[in-house]
Amino acid sequence: MSGDDPIRLAAVDGEAVPRKGLKAVLESNVINHERLPMLEVVCERMVRIFATSMRNLTSDAIEVNLERITSVRFGDFMDNIALPAMFGVFQVKPWESYGVVTVDAGLIYGIVDALLGGRGGTRSLPPEGRTFTTIESTLVSRVVQMALDDLSSAFEEIAPVAMGLERMELSPRFAAIAEPSNAAAVATYSVNMEGRGGVFSILLPYATIEPVREKLVQRFMGEKLGRDRIWAAHMASELYNTQVVVDVVLGEKMMSLRDVRDLQVGHTIALSNSPDDALQVHCGGVPLGRAHIGQRSSNIAIRMATDIAKGYPK
């Protein structure tokens, strides 16, 4: 699309005037952002973890589904949330950034009903304009924190994170953690608890996930999330069975090329080391440590005097 192509129409004196150029691009609702395959894997993995957590919490038959993963502008997403709803502002501590969890009214009343011993089934929602009580906010915040813990577990193979709920808000104005024009990734989940439930969404601004963006753009490979543990275990076992050659340096002496040329069979080279000195142990030219030379079972042997390391004390 060129800069002269119309993207949005604006009404001026009753006539539709196309907006062009940079202004049209900035005001467009379309968000073009690179795909994050590993983020999709993380969100899919959270479905199984969160469903198990909800079953353990409510003892009900819980069905959790990942509805969609989209890229939106922060302001557009918050403006389109149907009220009443709850907004949980959480912090991703290692990344020093924030995210938002939105819970719709249907899921709020479903959670409250399930945790307070309701029998389930479809029920009519309370009238509009009714605010949520402290008990309702406390119960929902407990479930939201549980969802954040499960999301942290799903992120574990990508990067160790800890997500902590800071506060619950009832208005999107008080949950503004980014500029309205900032791009964000939104994962929307549906929860069904024996005929009751609703949807909740987890919003992560792209600025929040920037520290792990390089890992999230990778494609999913292997049977495990992020890396193949089977291959890693096989690689480790093969390394342990690898044959290596260890050299023990008896000593070193600087000699002129003339003296080296004149060496004959039977000549003796005097070294500066004594029999009790620790000798240098090398592997492939890399110093590993020092050892004492001796004899064991009619074989020349060495006993390590230092720990194996890359280098040895002077």
Secondary structure, 3 states (H helix, E strand, C coil): CCCCCCCEEEEECCEEEEECHHHHHHCCCCCCCCCCHHHHHHHHHHHHHHHHHHHHHHCCCEEEEEEEEEEEEHHHHHHCCCCCEEEEEEEEHHHCEEEEEEEEHHHHHHHHHHHCCCCCCCCCCCCCCCCCCHHHHHHHHHHHHHHHHHHHHHCCCCCCCCEEEEEEECCHHHHCCCCCCCEEEEEEEEEEECCEEEEEEEEEECCCCHHHHHHHCCCCCCCCCCCCHHHHHHHHHHHHCCCCCCEEECCCCCCCHHHHHCCCCCCCCCCCCCCCCCEEEEECCEEEEEEEEEEECCEEEEEECCCCCCCCCC
